Amino acid sequence: QVQLVESGGGLVQAGGSLRLSCAVSGMIFGGNVMGWYRQAPGKQRELVATIQGADSTNYADSVKGRFTISKDNAKTTVYLQMNSLKPEDTAVYYCHYRDYNEYWGQGTQVTVSS
């Protein structure tokens, strides 16, 4: 089993920044993929960014150049640095972990006011 605990969401004005954190614990296997997804009201959950290994990253086009995903050296915490936030970034953000199975965090609300 793997547990994911997110933190760092909140309310911010457009143009501002937030940093999300996801603490990962449990039976963690190498070669896993960690990432962030988001779901806005009335919309499907969508990929924001993923990271595999030390630095293999992938971003949704809508966040490229504004968001950065990273991991700590112990590879037990994954971060999402969000800069130049826009109102359309408003959503519940979910941490995701995948190896032979997949796990989701409980979600953290990010609200960007115009």
C-alpha positions in Angstrom: 0.0 0.0 0.0 1.1 3.6 -0.7 -0.3 6.6 1.1 -0.3 10.1 -0.4 -0.8 13.3 1.7 -1.1 16.6 -0.1 -0.7 20.1 1.2 -0.2 23.6 0.0 -3.4 24.5 -1.7 -5.3 27.8 -1.1 -6.5 31.0 -2.5 -4.3 33.3 -4.6 -4.7 36.2 -6.9 -4.1 35.8 -10.6 -0.3 36.1 -11.3 0.6 34.7 -7.9 2.3 31.5 -7.0 1.6 28.4 -4.9 3.6 25.3 -4.1 1.9 22.0 -3.6 3.6 19.1 -1.7 2.7 15.4 -1.7 4.3 13.2 0.9 4.5 9.6 -0.3 4.9 6.7 2.1 4.5 2.9 2.1 5.8 0.3 -0.3 7.5 2.5 -2.9 9.0 0.7 -5.9 11.7 2.1 -8.2 10.6 3.1 -11.7 7.4 4.6 -10.3 5.7 7.6 -11.9 4.5 10.4 -9.6 2.4 13.3 -10.8 -0.3 15.8 -10.3 -3.8 15.9 -11.8 -6.6 18.4 -11.4 -10.3 18.5 -11.7 -12.3 21.7 -12.1 -16.1 21.8 -11.4 -18.0 20.1 -14.2 -14.9 18.9 -16.0 -13.0 15.7 -16.2 -9.8 15.1 -14.2 -6.8 16.0 -16.3 -3.1 15.5 -16.2 -1.0 18.5 -15.0 2.5 17.0 -14.7 4.4 13.8 -14.1 7.9 12.9 -13.0 9.7 9.6 -13.4 13.2 8.8 -12.0 15.3 11.8 -11.2 14.3 14.3 -13.9 12.1 12.8 -16.6 9.1 15.2 -16.6 6.0 15.7 -18.7 3.6 18.7 -18.6 0.2 19.6 -20.0 0.5 22.2 -22.6 -1.6 24.6 -20.6 0.9 24.7 -17.7 4.2 24.5 -19.6 6.6 27.3 -18.6 4.5 28.1 -15.5 4.5 25.0 -13.4 7.5 22.8 -12.3 7.3 19.3 -10.9 10.1 18.0 -8.8 11.0 15.4 -6.1 13.2 15.6 -3.0 16.4 13.5 -2.9 14.8 10.7 -0.9 12.1 10.6 -3.6 9.4 10.5 -1.0 8.0 14.0 -1.6 6.8 15.4 -4.9 6.3 19.1 -5.4 4.4 21.2 -7.9 5.6 24.8 -8.1 2.9 26.9 -9.7 3.8 30.4 -11.0 1.8 33.0 -13.0 -1.4 31.4 -11.9 -4.6 32.0 -13.9 -8.2 31.8 -12.9 -8.5 28.8 -15.2 -6.0 26.9 -13.0 -8.7 26.8 -10.3 -9.4 23.1 -9.5 -8.9 20.4 -6.9 -5.4 19.1 -7.4 -4.6 15.4 -6.8 -1.3 13.7 -6.2 -0.9 10.4 -8.1 1.5 7.5 -7.8 1.8 4.6 -10.1 4.0 1.5 -10.1 2.2 -1.9 -10.4 -0.8 -0.2 -9.0 -2.0 3.3 -8.8 -2.9 5.5 -5.8 -4.5 8.9 -5.4 -4.3 11.6 -2.7 -7.3 13.2 -1.2 -7.0 16.4 -3.2 -6.2 20.0 -2.3 -8.2 23.0 -3.5 -6.5 25.7 -5.5 -8.5 28.8 -6.2 -7.2 31.6 -8.3 -9.1 34.9 -8.2 -9.1 37.4 -11.1 
